[in-house]
Amino acid sequence: MLTREEAQQLLLKRLKDRQDARDHFVEERCTVERAFGWLFFVALVEPDTVQPGVLSYRSIIVNKHSNQVIGSSTEYTPERFIDIYERLLAKSQAEGQNWCLTMSLPFPWKRSGRQLATKAKEMGLYELK
């Protein structure tokens, strides 16, 4: 199981691997802790803006049980993003798949059947690998 610090390191590593080494940092004061893990707010300085130093933020979930890093292509409020994730997680667990207890699955809802995976994708959720 990940600690909060390990989850942040995992998140930043995955972002660095995907974003051509652009600088990201976690906004500590905004982090939300839940039973599954954390919702982190990740800031990125936008170099192409008229105002230098302007930050853009992304909300990203890290599941401390499965080491999964989940982002969303849809802009949700933190509460809504957590709600969507927790509902999908609960449905997956209720179906007996318990994907959060394994680390080898490529996408959290893949084993829960096409309907749950399709729902997650429709909601804009994706895994950062």
Backbone as CSV, one residue per row, in Angstrom:
resi,resn,N_x,N_y,N_z,CA_x,CA_y,CA_z,C_x,C_y,C_z
1,MET,0.853,-1.172,0.000,0.000,0.000,0.000,0.902,1.239,0.000
2,LEU,0.549,2.207,-0.828,1.339,3.435,-0.953,1.095,4.395,0.203
3,THR,2.135,5.113,0.577,1.972,6.251,1.463,1.654,7.460,0.595
4,ARG,1.261,8.542,1.215,0.941,9.764,0.466,2.166,10.256,-0.311
5,GLU,3.313,10.222,0.313,4.541,10.669,-0.346,4.886,9.780,-1.543
6,GLU,4.748,8.463,-1.375,5.009,7.537,-2.476,4.014,7.748,-3.616
7,ALA,2.767,8.014,-3.272,1.741,8.270,-4.288,2.083,9.525,-5.094
8,GLN,2.548,10.566,-4.419,2.952,11.795,-5.124,4.114,11.517,-6.061
9,GLN,5.095,10.765,-5.593,6.249,10.443,-6.431,5.831,9.632,-7.660
10,LEU,4.941,8.662,-7.459,4.438,7.858,-8.569,3.711,8.741,-9.579
11,LEU,2.851,9.599,-9.082,2.099,10.513,-9.940,3.034,11.395,-10.763
12,LEU,3.991,12.023,-10.125,4.909,12.922,-10.829,5.773,12.174,-11.838
13,LYS,6.153,10.947,-11.497,6.931,10.141,-12.449,6.106,9.827,-13.691
14,ARG,4.861,9.415,-13.482,4.005,9.087,-14.634,3.753,10.321,-15.499
15,LEU,3.544,11.466,-14.869,3.344,12.701,-15.638,4.598,13.077,-16.403
16,LYS,5.732,12.952,-15.770,6.998,13.292,-16.424,7.216,12.404,-17.645
17,ASP,6.915,11.121,-17.494,7.070,10.184,-18.604,6.165,10.541,-19.774
18,ARG,5.000,11.105,-19.499,4.020,11.436,-20.538,4.171,12.839,-21.111
19,GLN,4.753,13.760,-20.373,4.726,15.175,-20.753,6.081,15.725,-21.178
20,ASP,6.957,14.924,-21.681,8.249,15.403,-22.152,9.015,16.191,-21.096
21,ALA,9.012,15.702,-19.883,9.789,16.260,-18.773,9.406,17.692,-18.405
22,ARG,8.204,18.111,-18.696,7.773,19.429,-18.233,7.631,19.396,-16.721
23,ASP,7.798,20.550,-16.091,7.766,20.605,-14.634,6.344,20.626,-14.103
24,HIS,6.050,19.676,-13.240,4.780,19.568,-12.542,5.062,19.618,-11.053
25,PHE,4.111,20.082,-10.290,4.228,19.961,-8.848,2.840,19.799,-8.251
26,VAL,2.794,19.117,-7.107,1.537,18.854,-6.419,1.252,20.012,-5.477
27,GLU,0.044,20.531,-5.560,-0.405,21.592,-4.662,-0.868,20.933,-3.369
28,GLU,0.035,20.870,-2.394,-0.184,20.134,-1.142,-1.460,20.535,-0.401
29,ARG,-1.722,21.806,-0.315,-2.844,22.268,0.508,-4.202,21.874,-0.060
30,CYS,-4.234,21.425,-1.294,-5.506,21.070,-1.933,-5.760,19.567,-1.989
31,THR,-4.806,18.761,-1.600,-4.932,17.308,-1.680,-6.097,16.813,-0.824
32,VAL,-6.868,15.885,-1.396,-8.018,15.296,-0.698,-7.715,13.824,-0.456
33,GLU,-7.818,13.397,0.811,-7.573,12.001,1.153,-8.893,11.262,1.297
34,ARG,-8.964,10.079,0.693,-10.140,9.217,0.783,-9.678,7.799,1.096
35,ALA,-10.624,6.900,1.300,-10.282,5.511,1.624,-9.480,4.836,0.511
36,PHE,-9.749,5.169,-0.745,-9.047,4.557,-1.864,-7.646,5.115,-2.060
37,GLY,-7.413,6.327,-1.593,-6.131,6.992,-1.821,-6.297,8.499,-1.763
38,TRP,-5.837,9.179,-2.824,-5.832,10.644,-2.813,-6.255,11.233,-4.153
39,LEU,-6.831,12.418,-4.060,-7.050,13.274,-5.227,-6.024,14.387,-5.100
40,PHE,-5.094,14.424,-6.033,-4.052,15.436,-6.037,-4.372,16.511,-7.063
41,PHE,-3.994,17.732,-6.754,-4.067,18.834,-7.705,-2.650,19.076,-8.188
42,VAL,-2.452,18.902,-9.473,-1.131,19.033,-10.060,-1.091,20.329,-10.851
43,ALA,-0.094,21.139,-10.577,0.066,22.427,-11.255,1.160,22.312,-12.305
44,LEU,0.992,23.092,-13.360,1.955,23.151,-14.441,2.028,24.587,-14.915
45,VAL,3.231,25.136,-14.982,3.400,26.486,-15.509,3.212,26.407,-17.019
46,GLU,2.345,27.261,-17.532,2.071,27.296,-18.966,3.019,28.283,-19.649
47,PRO,4.007,27.786,-20.381,4.989,28.680,-20.993,4.444,29.478,-22.176
48,ASP,3.368,29.028,-22.795,2.851,29.682,-23.996,1.792,30.737,-23.722
49,THR,1.593,31.126,-22.487,0.570,32.110,-22.176,1.144,33.510,-22.265
50,VAL,0.256,34.491,-22.387,0.664,35.889,-22.454,1.301,36.314,-21.131
51,GLN,0.742,35.829,-20.020,1.275,36.122,-18.696,2.217,35.011,-18.273
52,PRO,3.525,35.285,-18.164,4.426,34.230,-17.699,4.107,33.839,-16.255
53,GLY,4.302,32.566,-15.957,4.057,32.091,-14.606,2.618,31.696,-14.331
54,VAL,1.762,31.726,-15.340,0.371,31.315,-15.157,0.334,29.802,-14.978
55,LEU,-0.401,29.360,-13.975,-0.489,27.941,-13.680,-1.784,27.348,-14.193
56,SER,-1.711,26.131,-14.668,-2.920,25.376,-14.953,-2.903,24.177,-14.003
57,TYR,-4.087,23.714,-13.621,-4.204,22.629,-12.654,-4.955,21.461,-13.257
58,ARG,-4.575,20.279,-12.820,-5.273,19.050,-13.169,-5.552,18.297,-11.889
59,SER,-6.685,17.637,-11.829,-7.017,16.751,-10.709,-6.705,15.332,-11.138
60,ILE,-5.957,14.626,-10.297,-5.570,13.256,-10.614,-5.703,12.401,-9.360
61,ILE,-6.302,11.230,-9.530,-6.507,10.289,-8.430,-5.407,9.247,-8.440
62,VAL,-4.893,8.927,-7.242,-3.956,7.817,-7.089,-4.578,6.832,-6.102
63,ASN,-4.755,5.601,-6.556,-5.297,4.545,-5.714,-4.142,3.915,-4.955
64,LYS,-4.152,4.040,-3.634,-3.035,3.557,-2.823,-2.973,2.033,-2.742
65,HIS,-4.048,1.349,-3.081,-4.078,-0.104,-3.028,-3.547,-0.740,-4.307
66,SER,-3.772,-0.099,-5.437,-3.428,-0.698,-6.729,-2.348,0.045,-7.498
67,ASN,-1.904,1.204,-6.978,-0.909,2.047,-7.646,-1.418,2.605,-8.978
68,GLN,-2.696,2.648,-9.156,-3.258,3.198,-10.385,-3.349,4.710,-10.267
69,VAL,-3.029,5.369,-11.371,-3.091,6.824,-11.460,-4.147,7.143,-12.499
70,ILE,-5.217,7.805,-12.050,-6.387,8.024,-12.901,-6.587,9.526,-13.143
71,GLY,-6.662,9.882,-14.408,-6.961,11.252,-14.792,-8.302,11.305,-15.489
72,SER,-8.703,12.502,-15.836,-9.962,12.685,-16.548,-9.776,13.711,-17.651
73,SER,-10.306,13.399,-18.807,-10.272,14.345,-19.915,-11.395,15.369,-19.797
74,THR,-12.297,15.151,-18.845,-13.403,16.064,-18.581,-13.090,16.862,-17.326
75,GLU,-13.355,18.150,-17.344,-13.129,18.995,-16.170,-14.269,18.790,-15.176
76,TYR,-13.975,18.126,-14.074,-14.952,17.911,-13.013,-14.534,18.701,-11.777
77,THR,-15.503,19.032,-10.942,-15.149,19.554,-9.629,-14.490,18.406,-8.869
78,PRO,-13.675,18.703,-7.882,-13.047,17.605,-7.129,-14.077,16.650,-6.536
79,GLU,-15.153,17.186,-6.005,-16.187,16.346,-5.405,-16.813,15.411,-6.436
80,ARG,-17.080,15.928,-7.624,-17.703,15.124,-8.678,-16.739,14.040,-9.180
81,PHE,-15.479,14.401,-9.365,-14.481,13.445,-9.827,-14.353,12.294,-8.830
82,ILE,-14.271,12.617,-7.545,-14.198,11.593,-6.498,-15.460,10.741,-6.500
83,ASP,-16.621,11.369,-6.629,-17.887,10.646,-6.634,-17.943,9.645,-7.790
84,ILE,-17.561,10.076,-8.969,-17.560,9.191,-10.142,-16.623,8.012,-9.900
85,TYR,-15.430,8.311,-9.436,-14.449,7.259,-9.189,-14.943,6.279,-8.127
86,GLU,-15.462,6.793,-7.021,-15.932,5.919,-5.949,-17.113,5.064,-6.389
87,ARG,-17.993,5.604,-7.200,-19.125,4.815,-7.695,-18.653,3.680,-8.603
88,LEU,-17.728,3.987,-9.501,-17.191,2.948,-10.379,-16.433,1.893,-9.571
89,LEU,-15.671,2.335,-8.597,-14.935,1.414,-7.735,-15.891,0.520,-6.953
90,ALA,-16.929,1.109,-6.379,-17.913,0.341,-5.607,-18.632,-0.674,-6.493
91,LYS,-18.995,-0.256,-7.694,-19.676,-1.169,-8.612,-18.758,-2.327,-8.993
92,SER,-17.502,-2.013,-9.255,-16.533,-3.049,-9.594,-16.370,-4.033,-8.442
93,GLN,-16.254,-3.525,-7.227,-16.096,-4.395,-6.070,-17.368,-5.199,-5.802
94,ALA,-18.517,-4.588,-6.017,-19.780,-5.296,-5.808,-19.931,-6.458,-6.787
95,GLU,-19.365,-6.306,-7.957,-19.417,-7.385,-8.945,-18.380,-8.462,-8.645
96,GLY,-17.629,-8.280,-7.566,-16.689,-9.304,-7.138,-15.365,-9.313,-7.868
97,GLN,-15.084,-8.258,-8.615,-13.849,-8.259,-9.383,-12.656,-7.793,-8.562
98,ASN,-12.891,-6.879,-7.614,-11.839,-6.373,-6.731,-10.572,-5.985,-7.486
99,TRP,-10.720,-5.262,-8.582,-9.554,-4.858,-9.370,-8.577,-4.017,-8.574
100,CYS,-9.049,-3.315,-7.560,-8.133,-2.441,-6.816,-7.154,-3.229,-5.969
101,LEU,-7.372,-4.516,-5.811,-6.462,-5.323,-5.010,-5.388,-5.987,-5.860
102,THR,-5.431,-5.766,-7.152,-4.427,-6.327,-8.044,-3.647,-5.196,-8.673
103,MET,-2.473,-5.493,-9.141,-1.645,-4.450,-9.732,-1.375,-4.700,-11.208
104,SER,-1.869,-5.774,-11.769,-1.480,-6.139,-13.117,-2.480,-5.709,-14.185
105,LEU,-3.580,-5.123,-13.811,-4.582,-4.771,-14.807,-4.224,-3.473,-15.520
106,PRO,-4.392,-3.431,-16.838,-4.038,-2.228,-17.578,-5.018,-1.077,-17.374
107,PHE,-6.264,-1.355,-17.109,-7.244,-0.301,-16.857,-8.166,-0.810,-15.762
108,PRO,-8.486,0.001,-14.790,-9.149,-0.494,-13.588,-10.457,-1.237,-13.801
109,TRP,-11.176,-0.909,-14.823,-12.494,-1.531,-14.962,-12.541,-2.562,-16.071
110,LYS,-11.406,-2.948,-16.585,-11.370,-3.860,-17.713,-11.981,-5.211,-17.381
111,ARG,-11.699,-5.756,-16.214,-12.204,-7.075,-15.851,-13.643,-7.035,-15.376
112,SER,-14.187,-5.867,-15.160,-15.558,-5.758,-14.670,-16.571,-5.823,-15.801
113,GLY,-16.114,-6.084,-16.970,-17.025,-6.177,-18.091,-17.027,-4.906,-18.920
114,ARG,-17.522,-5.052,-20.117,-17.527,-3.932,-21.060,-18.362,-2.756,-20.582
115,GLN,-19.459,-3.012,-19.909,-20.332,-1.915,-19.491,-19.629,-0.961,-18.540
116,LEU,-18.922,-1.480,-17.566,-18.236,-0.629,-16.592,-17.050,0.090,-17.239
117,ALA,-16.293,-0.600,-18.069,-15.173,0.018,-18.774,-15.670,1.110,-19.713
118,THR,-16.763,0.833,-20.400,-17.346,1.818,-21.311,-17.828,3.033,-20.539
119,LYS,-18.451,2.813,-19.410,-18.946,3.910,-18.574,-17.786,4.799,-18.112
120,ALA,-16.703,4.191,-17.669,-15.537,4.954,-17.217,-14.979,5.806,-18.362
121,LYS,-14.860,5.225,-19.524,-14.341,5.962,-20.675,-15.295,7.069,-21.100
122,GLU,-16.594,6.795,-21.058,-17.585,7.825,-21.386,-17.501,9.015,-20.427
123,MET,-17.161,8.720,-19.185,-17.031,9.764,-18.171,-15.690,10.510,-18.296
124,GLY,-14.834,10.056,-19.195,-13.560,10.722,-19.438,-12.403,10.208,-18.610
125,LEU,-12.580,9.126,-17.860,-11.518,8.613,-17.015,-10.541,7.749,-17.822
126,TYR,-9.267,7.896,-17.508,-8.230,7.125,-18.159,-7.086,6.911,-17.169
127,GLU,-6.278,5.892,-17.441,-5.146,5.607,-16.564,-3.880,6.198,-17.158
128,LEU,-3.089,6.840,-16.308,-1.779,7.342,-16.708,-0.780,6.241,-16.444
129,LYS,-0.135,5.800,-17.485,0.843,4.690,-17.359,2.227,5.232,-17.494
